């Protein structure tokens, strides 16, 4: 399961509203961590793509 898919599932859990305050906080924290890790992966992919372009144009 990828980060995006996991975050969507966790958001659905929050929307259901059956979580205690601590559970909701934990789920929201997990969503934040997944979001940041997804952004980091994407940034690495962009950097690799830029390096590939600069190497091929040299």
C-alpha distance matrix in Angstrom:
0.0 3.8 6.8 8.4 6.5 6.7 10.1 11.1 10.7 12.7 15.2 15.8 16.6 19.1 20.6 21.4 23.7 23.8 23.0 25.7 26.4 24.9 21.7 21.4 22.2 19.5 16.8 18.2 18.3 14.6 14.0 16.5 15.0 11.6 13.9 16.0 13.5 12.2 16.0 16.8 14.5 16.1 19.5 19.3 18.5 21.5 23.7 23.0 23.9 27.0 28.1 27.7 29.9 32.5 32.8 33.3 35.9 37.9
3.8 0.0 3.8 5.6 5.5 6.4 8.8 10.3 11.1 12.6 14.6 15.9 17.2 19.0 20.5 22.0 24.0 24.6 23.6 26.1 26.3 24.9 22.0 21.2 21.5 19.1 16.4 17.1 17.0 13.5 12.4 14.3 12.9 9.2 10.9 12.9 10.5 8.6 12.3 13.3 11.1 12.4 15.8 15.9 15.2 18.0 20.2 19.9 20.7 23.6 24.9 24.8 26.8 29.3 29.9 30.5 32.9 34.9
6.8 3.8 0.0 3.8 5.5 5.2 6.1 8.7 10.0 10.6 12.3 14.4 15.5 16.7 18.4 20.3 22.0 22.9 21.5 23.8 23.5 22.1 19.5 18.5 18.4 16.2 13.7 13.8 13.6 10.4 8.9 10.6 9.3 5.6 7.2 9.5 7.6 6.0 9.7 11.1 9.9 11.2 14.3 15.0 15.0 17.3 19.5 19.9 20.8 23.3 24.8 25.2 27.1 29.3 30.2 31.2 33.2 35.1
8.4 5.6 3.8 0.0 3.8 5.5 5.2 6.3 8.8 10.0 10.6 12.6 14.5 15.6 16.6 18.8 20.8 22.2 21.3 23.9 23.6 22.8 20.1 18.5 18.8 17.3 14.2 13.9 14.5 11.8 9.3 11.1 11.2 7.5 7.5 10.6 9.9 7.2 10.1 12.6 11.5 11.6 14.9 16.3 15.7 17.5 20.3 20.8 21.1 23.6 25.6 25.9 27.2 29.6 30.9 31.5 33.3 35.6
6.5 5.5 5.5 3.8 0.0 3.8 5.5 5.2 6.4 8.8 10.0 10.9 12.8 14.7 15.5 17.1 19.5 20.5 20.0 23.0 23.3 22.6 19.5 18.2 19.2 17.5 14.1 14.7 15.7 12.7 10.6 13.3 13.3 9.7 10.6 13.9 12.8 10.6 13.8 16.0 14.6 15.0 18.4 19.5 18.7 20.8 23.5 23.7 24.0 26.7 28.6 28.5 30.0 32.6 33.7 34.1 36.1 38.5
6.7 6.4 5.2 5.5 3.8 0.0 3.8 5.4 5.2 6.3 8.7 10.0 10.8 12.7 14.5 15.8 17.7 18.3 17.3 20.0 20.4 19.3 16.2 15.3 16.2 14.0 10.8 12.0 12.8 9.4 8.1 11.3 11.0 7.8 9.8 12.8 11.8 10.8 14.1 15.9 15.0 16.1 19.2 20.1 20.0 22.3 24.6 25.0 25.8 28.3 29.9 30.2 32.0 34.3 35.3 36.0 38.1 40.2
10.1 8.8 6.1 5.2 5.5 3.8 0.0 3.8 5.4 5.1 6.1 8.7 9.9 10.7 12.4 14.5 16.1 17.3 16.1 18.7 18.5 17.8 15.0 13.4 14.0 12.6 9.2 9.2 10.5 7.9 5.3 8.5 9.3 6.5 7.4 10.9 11.0 9.9 12.6 15.0 14.9 15.5 18.3 19.9 20.0 21.7 24.1 25.0 25.7 27.9 29.8 30.4 31.8 34.0 35.3 36.2 38.0 40.1
11.1 10.3 8.7 6.3 5.2 5.4 3.8 0.0 3.8 5.4 5.1 6.3 8.8 10.0 10.6 12.6 14.9 16.5 16.2 19.2 19.4 19.3 16.4 14.4 15.8 14.9 11.2 11.3 13.5 11.3 8.5 11.6 13.0 10.2 10.4 14.2 14.4 12.6 15.1 17.9 17.4 17.5 20.5 22.3 21.9 23.4 26.2 27.0 27.2 29.5 31.7 32.0 33.2 35.6 37.1 37.6 39.3 41.6
10.7 11.1 10.0 8.8 6.4 5.2 5.4 3.8 0.0 3.8 5.5 5.2 6.5 9.0 10.0 10.9 13.4 14.2 14.0 17.2 18.1 17.9 14.5 13.2 15.2 13.8 10.1 11.5 13.7 11.1 9.4 13.1 14.0 11.5 12.8 16.3 16.2 15.0 17.9 20.2 19.6 20.3 23.3 24.7 24.5 26.3 28.9 29.5 30.0 32.4 34.3 34.6 36.0 38.5 39.7 40.3 42.1 44.4
12.7 12.6 10.6 10.0 8.8 6.3 5.1 5.4 3.8 0.0 3.8 5.3 5.0 6.5 8.8 10.1 11.5 12.3 11.3 14.2 14.7 14.3 11.1 9.6 11.4 10.1 6.4 7.9 10.2 8.1 6.8 10.5 11.8 10.1 11.6 14.8 15.2 14.8 17.3 19.6 19.7 20.6 23.2 24.7 25.0 26.7 29.1 30.0 30.8 32.9 34.8 35.4 36.9 39.0 40.4 41.3 43.0 45.1
15.2 14.6 12.3 10.6 10.0 8.7 6.1 5.1 5.5 3.8 0.0 3.8 5.4 5.1 6.3 8.8 10.3 12.3 11.7 14.6 14.7 15.2 12.4 9.9 11.7 11.7 8.0 7.9 11.1 10.0 7.5 10.7 13.0 11.5 11.7 15.2 16.4 15.5 17.4 20.2 20.6 20.8 23.3 25.4 25.6 26.8 29.4 30.6 31.0 32.9 35.1 35.9 37.0 39.1 40.8 41.6 43.0 45.3
15.8 15.9 14.4 12.6 10.9 10.0 8.7 6.3 5.2 5.3 3.8 0.0 3.8 5.4 5.0 6.3 9.0 10.7 11.3 14.8 15.7 16.5 13.4 11.3 14.0 14.0 10.3 11.1 14.3 13.0 11.0 14.4 16.4 14.7 15.2 18.8 19.5 18.4 20.6 23.4 23.4 23.6 26.4 28.3 28.1 29.5 32.2 33.2 33.5 35.6 37.8 38.3 39.4 41.8 43.3 43.9 45.5 47.9
16.6 17.2 15.5 14.5 12.8 10.8 9.9 8.8 6.5 5.0 5.4 3.8 0.0 3.8 5.5 5.3 7.1 7.8 7.9 11.4 12.8 13.4 10.1 8.6 11.8 11.4 8.2 10.0 13.1 11.9 11.0 14.4 16.2 15.0 16.2 19.4 20.1 19.7 22.1 24.4 24.6 25.4 28.0 29.6 29.9 31.5 33.9 34.9 35.5 37.6 39.6 40.2 41.6 43.8 45.2 46.0 47.7 49.9
19.1 19.0 16.7 15.6 14.7 12.7 10.7 10.0 9.0 6.5 5.1 5.4 3.8 0.0 3.8 5.4 5.5 7.5 7.0 10.0 10.4 11.7 9.1 6.4 9.5 10.3 7.4 8.0 11.6 11.5 10.3 13.2 15.6 15.1 15.7 18.7 20.1 19.9 21.7 24.2 25.0 25.5 27.7 29.8 30.3 31.5 33.9 35.3 35.9 37.6 39.8 40.7 41.8 43.8 45.5 46.5 47.9 50.0
20.6 20.5 18.4 16.6 15.5 14.5 12.4 10.6 10.0 8.8 6.3 5.0 5.5 3.8 0.0 3.8 5.3 8.4 9.4 12.5 13.1 15.0 12.6 9.9 12.9 14.1 11.1 11.2 14.9 14.9 13.0 15.8 18.5 17.6 17.6 20.9 22.4 21.6 23.3 26.2 26.7 26.8 29.2 31.5 31.6 32.6 35.3 36.7 36.9 38.7 41.1 41.8 42.7 44.9 46.7 47.4 48.7 51.1
21.4 22.0 20.3 18.8 17.1 15.8 14.5 12.6 10.9 10.1 8.8 6.3 5.3 5.4 3.8 0.0 3.8 5.7 8.0 11.5 13.2 15.1 12.4 10.6 14.2 15.0 12.3 13.4 16.9 16.6 15.4 18.5 20.7 19.8 20.4 23.7 24.9 24.2 26.2 28.9 29.3 29.6 32.1 34.1 34.3 35.5 38.1 39.3 39.6 41.6 43.9 44.5 45.5 47.8 49.4 50.1 51.6 54.0
23.7 24.0 22.0 20.8 19.5 17.7 16.1 14.9 13.4 11.5 10.3 9.0 7.1 5.5 5.3 3.8 0.0 3.8 5.6 8.4 9.9 12.4 10.4 8.5 12.1 13.6 11.7 12.6 16.0 16.5 15.7 18.3 20.8 20.5 21.1 24.1 25.6 25.4 27.1 29.7 30.5 31.0 33.2 35.3 35.8 36.9 39.3 40.8 41.3 43.1 45.2 46.1 47.2 49.3 51.0 51.9 53.3 55.5
23.8 24.6 22.9 22.2 20.5 18.3 17.3 16.5 14.2 12.3 12.3 10.7 7.8 7.5 8.4 5.7 3.8 0.0 3.8 6.8 9.6 11.6 9.3 8.9 12.6 13.4 12.0 13.8 16.8 16.9 17.0 19.8 21.7 21.5 22.7 25.6 26.6 26.7 28.8 31.1 31.7 32.6 34.9 36.7 37.2 38.7 41.0 42.2 42.9 44.9 46.8 47.7 49.0 51.0 52.5 53.5 55.1 57.2
23.0 23.6 21.5 21.3 20.0 17.3 16.1 16.2 14.0 11.3 11.7 11.3 7.9 7.0 9.4 8.0 5.6 3.8 0.0 3.8 6.5 7.9 5.5 5.6 9.2 9.9 9.2 11.2 13.8 14.2 14.8 17.3 19.0 19.4 20.8 23.3 24.4 25.0 27.0 28.9 29.8 31.0 33.0 34.7 35.6 37.1 39.1 40.4 41.5 43.3 45.0 46.1 47.6 49.4 50.8 52.1 53.7 55.6
25.7 26.1 23.8 23.9 23.0 20.0 18.7 19.2 17.2 14.2 14.6 14.8 11.4 10.0 12.5 11.5 8.4 6.8 3.8 0.0 3.8 5.5 5.1 6.1 8.5 9.8 10.5 12.2 14.1 15.3 16.4 18.3 20.0 21.0 22.4 24.4 25.7 26.7 28.5 30.2 31.5 32.8 34.5 36.2 37.4 38.9 40.6 42.1 43.3 44.9 46.6 47.9 49.4 51.0 52.5 54.0 55.5 57.2
26.4 26.3 23.5 23.6 23.3 20.4 18.5 19.4 18.1 14.7 14.7 15.7 12.8 10.4 13.1 13.2 9.9 9.6 6.5 3.8 0.0 3.8 5.5 5.2 6.2 8.7 10.0 10.6 12.3 14.3 15.3 16.5 18.5 20.0 21.0 22.7 24.4 25.7 27.0 28.7 30.4 31.6 33.0 34.8 36.3 37.5 39.1 40.9 42.1 43.5 45.2 46.7 48.1 49.5 51.1 52.7 54.1 55.7
24.9 24.9 22.1 22.8 22.6 19.3 17.8 19.3 17.9 14.3 15.2 16.5 13.4 11.7 15.0 15.1 12.4 11.6 7.9 5.5 3.8 0.0 3.8 5.4 5.1 6.2 8.6 9.9 10.5 12.3 14.2 15.3 16.5 18.4 19.9 21.2 22.6 24.3 25.8 27.0 28.7 30.3 31.6 33.1 34.8 36.2 37.5 39.2 40.7 42.1 43.5 45.2 46.8 48.1 49.5 51.2 52.7 54.2
21.7 22.0 19.5 20.1 19.5 16.2 15.0 16.4 14.5 11.1 12.4 13.4 10.1 9.1 12.6 12.4 10.4 9.3 5.5 5.1 5.5 3.8 0.0 3.8 5.4 5.0 6.2 8.6 9.8 10.5 12.3 14.2 15.3 16.5 18.3 20.1 21.1 22.4 24.3 25.7 26.9 28.6 30.2 31.7 33.0 34.7 36.2 37.6 39.0 40.7 42.1 43.5 45.2 46.7 48.0 49.6 51.2 52.8
21.4 21.2 18.5 18.5 18.2 15.3 13.4 14.4 13.2 9.6 9.9 11.3 8.6 6.4 9.9 10.6 8.5 8.9 5.6 6.1 5.2 5.4 3.8 0.0 3.8 5.4 5.1 6.1 8.5 9.8 10.5 12.3 14.3 15.3 16.4 18.4 20.0 20.9 22.5 24.4 25.7 26.9 28.5 30.4 31.6 32.9 34.7 36.3 37.5 39.0 40.7 42.1 43.5 45.1 46.6 48.1 49.5 51.3
22.2 21.5 18.4 18.8 19.2 16.2 14.0 15.8 15.2 11.4 11.7 14.0 11.8 9.5 12.9 14.2 12.1 12.6 9.2 8.5 6.2 5.1 5.4 3.8 0.0 3.8 5.5 5.1 6.1 8.6 9.9 10.6 12.4 14.2 15.3 16.6 18.4 19.9 21.1 22.6 24.4 25.8 27.0 28.8 30.4 31.6 33.0 34.8 36.3 37.5 39.1 40.8 42.2 43.5 45.1 46.8 48.2 49.7
19.5 19.1 16.2 17.3 17.5 14.0 12.6 14.9 13.8 10.1 11.7 14.0 11.4 10.3 14.1 15.0 13.6 13.4 9.9 9.8 8.7 6.2 5.0 5.4 3.8 0.0 3.8 5.5 5.1 6.2 8.7 9.9 10.6 12.3 14.2 15.4 16.5 18.3 20.0 21.1 22.6 24.4 25.7 27.1 28.8 30.4 31.7 33.1 34.8 36.3 37.6 39.1 40.9 42.2 43.5 45.2 46.8 48.3
16.8 16.4 13.7 14.2 14.1 10.8 9.2 11.2 10.1 6.4 8.0 10.3 8.2 7.4 11.1 12.3 11.7 12.0 9.2 10.5 10.0 8.6 6.2 5.1 5.5 3.8 0.0 3.8 5.4 5.0 6.2 8.7 9.9 10.5 12.2 14.3 15.3 16.3 18.3 19.9 21.0 22.5 24.3 25.8 27.0 28.6 30.3 31.6 33.0 34.7 36.2 37.5 39.1 40.7 42.1 43.5 45.2 46.8
18.2 17.1 13.8 13.9 14.7 12.0 9.2 11.3 11.5 7.9 7.9 11.1 10.0 8.0 11.2 13.4 12.6 13.8 11.2 12.2 10.6 9.9 8.6 6.1 5.1 5.5 3.8 0.0 3.8 5.4 5.0 6.3 8.7 9.8 10.5 12.4 14.3 15.2 16.5 18.4 20.0 21.0 22.5 24.5 25.8 27.0 28.7 30.4 31.6 33.0 34.8 36.2 37.6 39.0 40.7 42.2 43.6 45.3
18.3 17.0 13.6 14.5 15.7 12.8 10.5 13.5 13.7 10.2 11.1 14.3 13.1 11.6 14.9 16.9 16.0 16.8 13.8 14.1 12.3 10.5 9.8 8.5 6.1 5.1 5.4 3.8 0.0 3.8 5.4 5.1 6.3 8.7 9.8 10.7 12.4 14.2 15.4 16.6 18.5 20.0 21.1 22.7 24.5 25.8 27.1 28.8 30.4 31.7 33.1 34.8 36.4 37.6 39.1 40.9 42.3 43.7
14.6 13.5 10.4 11.8 12.7 9.4 7.9 11.3 11.1 8.1 10.0 13.0 11.9 11.5 14.9 16.6 16.5 16.9 14.2 15.3 14.3 12.3 10.5 9.8 8.6 6.2 5.0 5.4 3.8 0.0 3.8 5.3 5.1 6.1 8.5 9.9 10.5 12.1 14.2 15.3 16.5 18.3 19.9 21.1 22.6 24.3 25.8 27.1 28.7 30.3 31.6 33.0 34.8 36.3 37.5 39.1 40.8 42.3
14.0 12.4 8.9 9.3 10.6 8.1 5.3 8.5 9.4 6.8 7.5 11.0 11.0 10.3 13.0 15.4 15.7 17.0 14.8 16.4 15.3 14.2 12.3 10.5 9.9 8.7 6.2 5.0 5.4 3.8 0.0 3.8 5.5 5.1 6.1 8.6 9.9 10.4 12.2 14.2 15.3 16.4 18.2 20.0 21.1 22.5 24.3 25.8 27.0 28.6 30.3 31.6 33.0 34.7 36.2 37.6 39.1 40.9
16.5 14.3 10.6 11.1 13.3 11.3 8.5 11.6 13.1 10.5 10.7 14.4 14.4 13.2 15.8 18.5 18.3 19.8 17.3 18.3 16.5 15.3 14.2 12.3 10.6 9.9 8.7 6.3 5.1 5.3 3.8 0.0 3.8 5.4 5.1 6.2 8.6 9.8 10.6 12.3 14.3 15.3 16.4 18.4 20.1 21.1 22.6 24.5 25.8 27.0 28.7 30.3 31.7 33.0 34.7 36.3 37.6 39.2
15.0 12.9 9.3 11.2 13.3 11.0 9.3 13.0 14.0 11.8 13.0 16.4 16.2 15.6 18.5 20.7 20.8 21.7 19.0 20.0 18.5 16.5 15.3 14.3 12.4 10.6 9.9 8.7 6.3 5.1 5.5 3.8 0.0 3.8 5.4 5.2 6.1 8.5 9.9 10.5 12.3 14.2 15.3 16.6 18.5 20.0 21.1 22.7 24.4 25.8 27.0 28.7 30.4 31.6 33.0 34.8 36.4 37.7
11.6 9.2 5.6 7.5 9.7 7.8 6.5 10.2 11.5 10.1 11.5 14.7 15.0 15.1 17.6 19.8 20.5 21.5 19.4 21.0 20.0 18.4 16.5 15.3 14.2 12.3 10.5 9.8 8.7 6.1 5.1 5.4 3.8 0.0 3.8 5.5 5.1 6.1 8.6 9.8 10.5 12.2 14.1 15.4 16.6 18.4 20.0 21.2 22.6 24.4 25.8 27.0 28.8 30.4 31.6 33.1 34.8 36.5
13.9 10.9 7.2 7.5 10.6 9.8 7.4 10.4 12.8 11.6 11.7 15.2 16.2 15.7 17.6 20.4 21.1 22.7 20.8 22.4 21.0 19.9 18.3 16.4 15.3 14.2 12.2 10.5 9.8 8.5 6.1 5.1 5.4 3.8 0.0 3.8 5.5 5.1 6.2 8.6 10.0 10.6 12.2 14.3 15.4 16.5 18.4 20.1 21.1 22.6 24.4 25.8 27.1 28.7 30.3 31.8 33.1 34.9
16.0 12.9 9.5 10.6 13.9 12.8 10.9 14.2 16.3 14.8 15.2 18.8 19.4 18.7 20.9 23.7 24.1 25.6 23.3 24.4 22.7 21.2 20.1 18.4 16.6 15.4 14.3 12.4 10.7 9.9 8.6 6.2 5.2 5.5 3.8 0.0 3.8 5.4 5.0 6.1 8.6 9.8 10.4 12.3 14.3 15.2 16.4 18.4 19.9 21.0 22.5 24.3 25.8 26.9 28.5 30.3 31.6 33.0
13.5 10.5 7.6 9.9 12.8 11.8 11.0 14.4 16.2 15.2 16.4 19.5 20.1 20.1 22.4 24.9 25.6 26.6 24.4 25.7 24.4 22.6 21.1 20.0 18.4 16.5 15.3 14.3 12.4 10.5 9.9 8.6 6.1 5.1 5.5 3.8 0.0 3.8 5.4 5.0 6.2 8.6 9.8 10.6 12.4 14.3 15.3 16.6 18.4 20.0 21.1 22.6 24.5 25.8 27.0 28.8 30.5 31.8
12.2 8.6 6.0 7.2 10.6 10.8 9.9 12.6 15.0 14.8 15.5 18.4 19.7 19.9 21.6 24.2 25.4 26.7 25.0 26.7 25.7 24.3 22.4 20.9 19.9 18.3 16.3 15.2 14.2 12.1 10.4 9.8 8.5 6.1 5.1 5.4 3.8 0.0 3.8 5.4 5.2 6.2 8.6 10.0 10.7 12.4 14.4 15.5 16.6 18.5 20.1 21.2 22.8 24.6 25.9 27.2 28.9 30.7
16.0 12.3 9.7 10.1 13.8 14.1 12.6 15.1 17.9 17.3 17.4 20.6 22.1 21.7 23.3 26.2 27.1 28.8 27.0 28.5 27.0 25.8 24.3 22.5 21.1 20.0 18.3 16.5 15.4 14.2 12.2 10.6 9.9 8.6 6.2 5.0 5.4 3.8 0.0 3.8 5.5 5.1 6.1 8.6 9.9 10.5 12.3 14.3 15.3 16.5 18.4 19.9 21.1 22.6 24.3 25.8 27.1 28.8
16.8 13.3 11.1 12.6 16.0 15.9 15.0 17.9 20.2 19.6 20.2 23.4 24.4 24.2 26.2 28.9 29.7 31.1 28.9 30.2 28.7 27.0 25.7 24.4 22.6 21.1 19.9 18.4 16.6 15.3 14.2 12.3 10.5 9.8 8.6 6.1 5.0 5.4 3.8 0.0 3.8 5.4 5.1 6.2 8.7 9.9 10.6 12.4 14.3 15.3 16.5 18.4 20.1 21.1 22.5 24.4 25.9 27.2
14.5 11.1 9.9 11.5 14.6 15.0 14.9 17.4 19.6 19.7 20.6 23.4 24.6 25.0 26.7 29.3 30.5 31.7 29.8 31.5 30.4 28.7 26.9 25.7 24.4 22.6 21.0 20.0 18.5 16.5 15.3 14.3 12.3 10.5 10.0 8.6 6.2 5.2 5.5 3.8 0.0 3.8 5.4 5.2 6.3 8.7 10.0 10.7 12.4 14.4 15.4 16.6 18.6 20.1 21.1 22.7 24.6 26.1
16.1 12.4 11.2 11.6 15.0 16.1 15.5 17.5 20.3 20.6 20.8 23.6 25.4 25.5 26.8 29.6 31.0 32.6 31.0 32.8 31.6 30.3 28.6 26.9 25.8 24.4 22.5 21.0 20.0 18.3 16.4 15.3 14.2 12.2 10.6 9.8 8.6 6.2 5.1 5.4 3.8 0.0 3.8 5.4 5.1 6.3 8.7 9.9 10.6 12.4 14.3 15.3 16.6 18.5 20.0 21.2 22.7 24.6
19.5 15.8 14.3 14.9 18.4 19.2 18.3 20.5 23.3 23.2 23.3 26.4 28.0 27.7 29.2 32.1 33.2 34.9 33.0 34.5 33.0 31.6 30.2 28.5 27.0 25.7 24.3 22.5 21.1 19.9 18.2 16.4 15.3 14.1 12.2 10.4 9.8 8.6 6.1 5.1 5.4 3.8 0.0 3.8 5.4 5.1 6.2 8.7 9.8 10.6 12.3 14.2 15.4 16.6 18.3 20.1 21.2 22.7
19.3 15.9 15.0 16.3 19.5 20.1 19.9 22.3 24.7 24.7 25.4 28.3 29.6 29.8 31.5 34.1 35.3 36.7 34.7 36.2 34.8 33.1 31.7 30.4 28.8 27.1 25.8 24.5 22.7 21.1 20.0 18.4 16.6 15.4 14.3 12.3 10.6 10.0 8.6 6.2 5.2 5.4 3.8 0.0 3.8 5.4 5.1 6.2 8.6 9.9 10.5 12.3 14.3 15.4 16.4 18.3 20.1 21.2
18.5 15.2 15.0 15.7 18.7 20.0 20.0 21.9 24.5 25.0 25.6 28.1 29.9 30.3 31.6 34.3 35.8 37.2 35.6 37.4 36.3 34.8 33.0 31.6 30.4 28.8 27.0 25.8 24.5 22.6 21.1 20.1 18.5 16.6 15.4 14.3 12.4 10.7 9.9 8.7 6.3 5.1 5.4 3.8 0.0 3.8 5.4 5.1 6.1 8.6 9.9 10.5 12.4 14.3 15.3 16.5 18.4 20.2
21.5 18.0 17.3 17.5 20.8 22.3 21.7 23.4 26.3 26.7 26.8 29.5 31.5 31.5 32.6 35.5 36.9 38.7 37.1 38.9 37.5 36.2 34.7 32.9 31.6 30.4 28.6 27.0 25.8 24.3 22.5 21.1 20.0 18.4 16.5 15.2 14.3 12.4 10.5 9.9 8.7 6.3 5.1 5.4 3.8 0.0 3.8 5.4 5.0 6.2 8.6 9.8 10.6 12.3 14.2 15.4 16.6 18.5
23.7 20.2 19.5 20.3 23.5 24.6 24.1 26.2 28.9 29.1 29.4 32.2 33.9 33.9 35.3 38.1 39.3 41.0 39.1 40.6 39.1 37.5 36.2 34.7 33.0 31.7 30.3 28.7 27.1 25.8 24.3 22.6 21.1 20.0 18.4 16.4 15.3 14.4 12.3 10.6 10.0 8.7 6.2 5.1 5.4 3.8 0.0 3.8 5.4 5.1 6.2 8.6 9.9 10.6 12.2 14.2 15.4 16.6
23.0 19.9 19.9 20.8 23.7 25.0 25.0 27.0 29.5 30.0 30.6 33.2 34.9 35.3 36.7 39.3 40.8 42.2 40.4 42.1 40.9 39.2 37.6 36.3 34.8 33.1 31.6 30.4 28.8 27.1 25.8 24.5 22.7 21.2 20.1 18.4 16.6 15.5 14.3 12.4 10.7 9.9 8.7 6.2 5.1 5.4 3.8 0.0 3.8 5.4 5.1 6.1 8.7 9.9 10.5 12.2 14.3 15.5
23.9 20.7 20.8 21.1 24.0 25.8 25.7 27.2 30.0 30.8 31.0 33.5 35.5 35.9 36.9 39.6 41.3 42.9 41.5 43.3 42.1 40.7 39.0 37.5 36.3 34.8 33.0 31.6 30.4 28.7 27.0 25.8 24.4 22.6 21.1 19.9 18.4 16.6 15.3 14.3 12.4 10.6 9.8 8.6 6.1 5.0 5.4 3.8 0.0 3.8 5.4 5.1 6.3 8.7 9.9 10.7 12.4 14.5
27.0 23.6 23.3 23.6 26.7 28.3 27.9 29.5 32.4 32.9 32.9 35.6 37.6 37.6 38.7 41.6 43.1 44.9 43.3 44.9 43.5 42.1 40.7 39.0 37.5 36.3 34.7 33.0 31.7 30.3 28.6 27.0 25.8 24.4 22.6 21.0 20.0 18.5 16.5 15.3 14.4 12.4 10.6 9.9 8.6 6.2 5.1 5.4 3.8 0.0 3.8 5.4 5.1 6.2 8.6 10.0 10.7 12.4
28.1 24.9 24.8 25.6 28.6 29.9 29.8 31.7 34.3 34.8 35.1 37.8 39.6 39.8 41.1 43.9 45.2 46.8 45.0 46.6 45.2 43.5 42.1 40.7 39.1 37.6 36.2 34.8 33.1 31.6 30.3 28.7 27.0 25.8 24.4 22.5 21.1 20.1 18.4 16.5 15.4 14.3 12.3 10.5 9.9 8.6 6.2 5.1 5.4 3.8 0.0 3.8 5.4 5.1 6.0 8.5 9.9 10.7
27.7 24.8 25.2 25.9 28.5 30.2 30.4 32.0 34.6 35.4 35.9 38.3 40.2 40.7 41.8 44.5 46.1 47.7 46.1 47.9 46.7 45.2 43.5 42.1 40.8 39.1 37.5 36.2 34.8 33.0 31.6 30.3 28.7 27.0 25.8 24.3 22.6 21.2 19.9 18.4 16.6 15.3 14.2 12.3 10.5 9.8 8.6 6.1 5.1 5.4 3.8 0.0 3.8 5.6 5.2 6.1 8.6 10.1
29.9 26.8 27.1 27.2 30.0 32.0 31.8 33.2 36.0 36.9 37.0 39.4 41.6 41.8 42.7 45.5 47.2 49.0 47.6 49.4 48.1 46.8 45.2 43.5 42.2 40.9 39.1 37.6 36.4 34.8 33.0 31.7 30.4 28.8 27.1 25.8 24.5 22.8 21.1 20.1 18.6 16.6 15.4 14.3 12.4 10.6 9.9 8.7 6.3 5.1 5.4 3.8 0.0 3.8 5.5 5.2 6.1 8.7
32.5 29.3 29.3 29.6 32.6 34.3 34.0 35.6 38.5 39.0 39.1 41.8 43.8 43.8 44.9 47.8 49.3 51.0 49.4 51.0 49.5 48.1 46.7 45.1 43.5 42.2 40.7 39.0 37.6 36.3 34.7 33.0 31.6 30.4 28.7 26.9 25.8 24.6 22.6 21.1 20.1 18.5 16.6 15.4 14.3 12.3 10.6 9.9 8.7 6.2 5.1 5.6 3.8 0.0 3.8 5.5 5.2 6.3
32.8 29.9 30.2 30.9 33.7 35.3 35.3 37.1 39.7 40.4 40.8 43.3 45.2 45.5 46.7 49.4 51.0 52.5 50.8 52.5 51.1 49.5 48.0 46.6 45.1 43.5 42.1 40.7 39.1 37.5 36.2 34.7 33.0 31.6 30.3 28.5 27.0 25.9 24.3 22.5 21.1 20.0 18.3 16.4 15.3 14.2 12.2 10.5 9.9 8.6 6.0 5.2 5.5 3.8 0.0 3.8 5.5 5.4
33.3 30.5 31.2 31.5 34.1 36.0 36.2 37.6 40.3 41.3 41.6 43.9 46.0 46.5 47.4 50.1 51.9 53.5 52.1 54.0 52.7 51.2 49.6 48.1 46.8 45.2 43.5 42.2 40.9 39.1 37.6 36.3 34.8 33.1 31.8 30.3 28.8 27.2 25.8 24.4 22.7 21.2 20.1 18.3 16.5 15.4 14.2 12.2 10.7 10.0 8.5 6.1 5.2 5.5 3.8 0.0 3.8 5.5
35.9 32.9 33.2 33.3 36.1 38.1 38.0 39.3 42.1 43.0 43.0 45.5 47.7 47.9 48.7 51.6 53.3 55.1 53.7 55.5 54.1 52.7 51.2 49.5 48.2 46.8 45.2 43.6 42.3 40.8 39.1 37.6 36.4 34.8 33.1 31.6 30.5 28.9 27.1 25.9 24.6 22.7 21.2 20.1 18.4 16.6 15.4 14.3 12.4 10.7 9.9 8.6 6.1 5.2 5.5 3.8 0.0 3.8
37.9 34.9 35.1 35.6 38.5 40.2 40.1 41.6 44.4 45.1 45.3 47.9 49.9 50.0 51.1 54.0 55.5 57.2 55.6 57.2 55.7 54.2 52.8 51.3 49.7 48.3 46.8 45.3 43.7 42.3 40.9 39.2 37.7 36.5 34.9 33.0 31.8 30.7 28.8 27.2 26.1 24.6 22.7 21.2 20.2 18.5 16.6 15.5 14.5 12.4 10.7 10.1 8.7 6.3 5.4 5.5 3.8 0.0
